[in-house]
């Protein structure tokens, strides 16, 4: 199932108890009514009494996503409305038939690395829509946008991020849930602490020892070669492959494979030689992306790998993380304002490309590298000062990097489905650290 992105919806603080969100009023069209959806029953009216919707922030094949807050304490929430016709699997929970996504998310909602599912409401009728009310950390950015904005990550940052993610996946498996759509868009990064959260259980299922088959993958470029070839994969081996893609993405600034042919080639190349990656990190990536599933590491073995077993997430990491974000932001501004030959790009083009395509990365080797490219999102509107990330206009700088544009989701013909498109100016409304 195509996921949705939280990016761009966390900057505004929730209003005080006697205030409405900026630019809205009780009858304002800027605060859309959930009950405008078809098949909404009495339970959706109950939802609107408990939660206030502010604006539409995303849409996709599943339905729509709104930002909002809980009326009693103004806690920010994300409200995901799922089209009932898109729900194919149900489970019984507390005597009620609920979508598989709700059942699986409920089983792991208590885990510290999973965004909490706060509420579920269901419309009347066989095809009634479903509403999932989710915790909305503030400020936050999904990992796709975090990497797109900053390029290949500092190896220490990548290591702590990856350990958090693997520990969360392991805990989900311990609770009988296989996520089945591990990718950067489904990881949220708390921009204060560096804490990572797993989101979107729309493709999840019960953990099983027998293989999954007949599964319609949401993001095929993260899928293992055995699924591409036969449509069958096992939970552990398939998850480890996706984790290997994710780790490569963090270390290199982009994913290693762009289509099914590359996945099936069995060849892993380090596409950007300017990026400095330790031998142990490369070894972990290679052992996760081993072509034969039975030869891949297990999740437990990943956590014991020498590159990963000595790091942990703690309060000290938050200080390093904030310093890192500050340095990367300063580095971006330095490049844009510099007149030195190294920083001046060989060509400049304007583009309105969606955020699914990374036009390039700033490698973690630093600005001294002559092989680099990046995309800077800036504002030219009256809503923000020049240089603030508030509009979707993009300048692409190309300094000769061999990094290729990225498509996160491919159909059976290899065509890009793209990342979920967000409404308004949300391409640039990223929570900046």
Buried (B, 14 or more C-beta within 10 A) or exposed (E): BBBBBBBBBBBBEBBEEEEBBEEBEEEEEEBBEBEEBEBBBEBBEEBBEBBBBBBBBBBBEBBBBBBBBBEEEBBBBBBBBBBBEBBEEBBEBEEEEBBBBBBBBBBBBEBEBBBBBBBBBBBEEEEBBBBBBBBBBBBBBBBBBBBBBBBBBBBEBBBBBBBBBBBBBBBBBEBEBBBBBBBBBBBBBBBBBBBBBBBBBBBBBEBEEEBBEEBEBBBBBBBBBBBBEEBBBBBBBBBBBBBBBBBBBBBBBBBBBBBBEBBBEEEBEEBBEBBBBEEBBBEBBEBBBBBEBEEBBEBEBBBEBEBBEEBEBEEEBBEBBBEBBEEBBEBBEEBBEEEEEEBEBEEEEEEEBBBBBBBBBBBBBEBEBEBBBBBBBBBEBEEBEEBBBBBBBBBBBBBEBEBEEBBBBBEEEEEBBBBBBBEEBBBBBBBEB
